[in-house]
């Protein structure tokens, strides 16, 4: 028997970055907000205290902060001809669990997408002609200029360390000359670079490129954000990705927003509460609330005026499919929208090995790096190249952790004493130049409900059908040699190139930048949400997160995820509350 | 019915007219301010059990036993509902309740006695405006003869003086206001002044630091050789108002004081407190003997591995975030209780309206042995300009045991 609870103004499904952002703005506007989080409470001193946080065994190998695959996972296949099988151990990507979500174990690389990324279809078609058959790239329906104030605010909430490249149209030395115009500088100066970045910078400049410091949510100095939250200087301990920060040096929902929220009387958080479905009114025009289950197995119906899906993109798509909201995407006909345009990233790189010089990769931070953007988005002429999009090329000093990181040159066996000797010889003397490539949507890559496998509540798992496309392969073939050239200019003994070849493999870790499935756009026949991230089907249902991206840009997603959340919540407060209904007429 | 309306009506018809020609609502407002300054809510709310504000029931552990705080809401049976202004004045001024019984000096009437009748009337008016709450009183847990309230009269005979605040005409208005606040409503000496064996403040220990419930409240004299001689008036103001200062942040008991009381006080008053504290000189402390080199080396290694990430390799800290340890008055205190306790149990900077972050230091009890903590503290207390003496492993063991029993 489902227990009925008293109604709230807004219920948030999931409590990571976007949940915290919506909750902060909605409660400040006076609304009664309830957040339901599937996982447990987490905060800095109790869960990842300094000198405890750097536990690689617990947090990475045993997945201390990730979704437990035994409770919920996805099934995977490369194409529609295969049978998808459940991922029983996370590999390629690591969905977060618990308060703060993936925002706790991210690296802190906080980019803004390029202005052209938001109009990928119209911009590329205008410049290069019609997109190829099967490529389902679309415009976001919202522009960079509209999102700019929200990017700016999020950067101040996080205390991003960086150098502005385009301040109100003024191109500035040392920043990224390709970025969209910024209304303000970064709140903090860039991080302290190390030997590797200095070499990367020199090599890139020799090639005529414009290297710039990666915008970082790891603090370059002590900082107090607009909500009064204190962020302490980063110690460059190198345990960011897959770990929580014990020094209050990495921006996470915990360090930037949540303590402010927990003091507000109109905010409630219920942890260990997993939403099973979003409920609809009999006439299918509104959501009435959500049904969730607690740790005792008891089910509750939580009514709300507005529901916002703030879970990880994969779970948001699954919840919509399970709740029968919108039409599921059909790759055969190209019709339907939920699960459409699942995208990811295309990564490759080159490792530099030095003989004498020490790179000391353990002195790192999640977003400690230098990057070049000449080969990203539409920053270069794609005429005759046969692909659109691109990626940034960067040299990070991060994640050189002892269990995970064993860079050895080519030809060294994968185990045994020779391998051990080589690890010892090279561990402190390597660095990497990586390509972080975009993923353009294709008709054959999508999400739907698995016909066979279910979770512990008996609900179908999400099925992921994904492989690299021709666009991806050409993109990586074009960019990887540039990364190699930069790497060769960095003065090492030898360079190993890791090209992106073959089919996508779901096991080796790549990035947790899963996008699409609940995409936004300008046309209800082509997208799940309108430009305000509002469901085309149920006007009081909003969706947050990278699932909104119609395709993935060549950047890390968090900056854009946050800007879209601030943009959407502003529309709820300023427009929707005064006159509830569709904010865009279909 | 809200009590406020009733009181307002009664005040108008009161047989004892207020001394000043003020409206009742402004009296209530003045009373609210003084109540806040006196931090009354902290003791008179069962904070540990999410109790109703001012409804009492908080267990106060004294060296003599446990005392439960009284209900200050205007409930007729269990609160101040039937009290008169006179009764209330007597309680604050002389430590005598409405039935003529002596109050235990855990209630800081030795400080509150400095307040005028007008001021205690205002506090009473404010308390009477609260929603009455009926609560069953907890029996105090005190051994004989202290459970006989008459024993308090002996104590008072020895240590209590009913006095009014006397302005020093040679000092500035701010200094006088500061001294009144510190010695009166804020009752800083309650924690920061050393106590004698019977729990009375020792005059010659005035604000030189005191130990209460195994916390050492540090020396807060701000003049030459004082515990906070290196703090500016601005530092003191920021600490009390924002809960963050260059040197440290309020934690635990003092955190409560800042969160409930001082952050809401007027800037002018807090600056007066700073002005006054800055005039209190102290005698120079004798330097202690330098500890053994082996202990210093062990301590340095422990510091680097466990503490340097936040407090920086040279212990200079991150001002406003993580305390600079080289100048910490808690760390260099004669009594290292607070420092031991913080390492064992961790500490959390008090969130305030201005700075809501809750920077916390994690506990190290699970990780460091008694000897390691003793070495670490010995190292920290004897680096830099100051030789503050060694800390013994036994002192850490005692605190560990105390914490295990109490928490």
Boltz contact constraints between the chains, C-beta under 6 A:
constraints:
  - contact:
      token1: [A, 45]
      token2: [B, 360]
      max_distance: 6.0
  - contact:
      token1: [A, 45]
      token2: [B, 362]
      max_distance: 6.0
  - contact:
      token1: [A, 49]
      token2: [B, 362]
      max_distance: 6.0
  - contact:
      token1: [A, 50]
      token2: [B, 309]
      max_distance: 6.0
  - contact:
      token1: [A, 51]
      token2: [B, 306]
      max_distance: 6.0
  - contact:
      token1: [A, 222]
      token2: [B, 318]
      max_distance: 6.0
  - contact:
      token1: [A, 222]
      token2: [B, 321]
      max_distance: 6.0
  - contact:
      token1: [A, 228]
      token2: [B, 354]
      max_distance: 6.0
  - contact:
      token1: [A, 228]
      token2: [B, 355]
      max_distance: 6.0
  - contact:
      token1: [A, 228]
      token2: [B, 356]
      max_distance: 6.0
  - contact:
      token1: [A, 229]
      token2: [B, 357]
      max_distance: 6.0
  - contact:
      token1: [A, 230]
      token2: [B, 321]
      max_distance: 6.0
  - contact:
      token1: [A, 230]
      token2: [B, 357]
      max_distance: 6.0
  - contact:
      token1: [A, 230]
      token2: [B, 359]
      max_distance: 6.0
  - contact:
      token1: [A, 232]
      token2: [B, 318]
      max_distance: 6.0
  - contact:
      token1: [A, 232]
      token2: [B, 321]
      max_distance: 6.0
  - contact:
      token1: [A, 235]
      token2: [B, 309]
      max_distance: 6.0
  - contact:
      token1: [A, 247]
      token2: [B, 309]
      max_distance: 6.0
  - contact:
      token1: [A, 247]
      token2: [B, 310]
      max_distance: 6.0
  - contact:
      token1: [A, 248]
      token2: [B, 359]
      max_distance: 6.0
  - contact:
      token1: [A, 259]
      token2: [B, 356]
      max_distance: 6.0
  - contact:
      token1: [A, 259]
      token2: [B, 357]
      max_distance: 6.0
  - contact:
      token1: [A, 259]
      token2: [B, 358]
      max_distance: 6.0
  - contact:
      token1: [A, 260]
      token2: [B, 356]
      max_distance: 6.0
